[in-house]
Amino acid sequence: MILRGRGDAVEGEKLVAVGRKISKPIIIPETARHRAQQIYIYGKPAKCYIDKPVRILKK
């Protein structure tokens, strides 16, 4: 399935992004002391793949 709409998202533990140009990393707040980085990928088209899916732990 390919998501192409504005605001569509993918989620994984490890993502691979492919594009022709990337922006500088921007530090964004996450939980507690953990900080995340955000970058923009530009291309015609830019693509993102899930390399490692999210593991959901069952209790």
C-alpha positions in Angstrom: 0.0 0.0 0.0 1.4 3.4 -0.9 0.1 6.5 1.0 0.1 9.7 -1.0 -2.2 12.1 0.8 -1.0 15.1 2.8 -0.7 14.1 6.5 -0.4 10.4 5.8 2.2 8.7 8.0 4.2 5.5 8.5 5.4 4.2 11.8 8.3 1.8 12.5 11.3 1.3 14.7 13.6 2.0 11.7 12.6 3.9 8.6 14.6 4.4 5.3 14.0 7.7 3.4 15.1 8.2 -0.2 15.3 11.6 -1.8 17.5 14.1 -3.7 17.9 16.7 -0.9 17.5 16.7 2.9 17.1 19.6 5.4 19.2 20.2 8.5 18.0 18.1 11.5 15.6 19.9 13.8 15.5 18.9 17.5 11.9 18.3 18.6 10.7 17.4 22.2 9.7 13.8 23.0 9.2 12.1 26.3 11.4 13.1 29.3 15.1 13.3 28.3 14.7 11.6 25.0 14.8 14.0 22.1 13.9 13.3 18.5 15.1 14.8 15.3 13.0 15.8 12.4 14.2 16.3 8.8 12.5 17.0 5.5 13.3 14.9 2.5 12.8 16.4 -1.0 12.6 14.5 -4.3 10.4 13.8 -7.3 9.1 11.6 -5.6 10.7 11.3 -2.2 10.0 7.9 -0.6 10.1 6.4 2.9 10.2 2.7 3.7 9.7 0.7 6.9 12.9 -1.3 7.5 12.0 -2.6 10.9 8.3 -2.7 12.0 7.2 -1.6 15.4 7.1 -4.4 18.0 4.0 -4.5 20.1 4.6 -6.1 23.4 1.7 -8.2 24.8 1.2 -8.2 28.5 
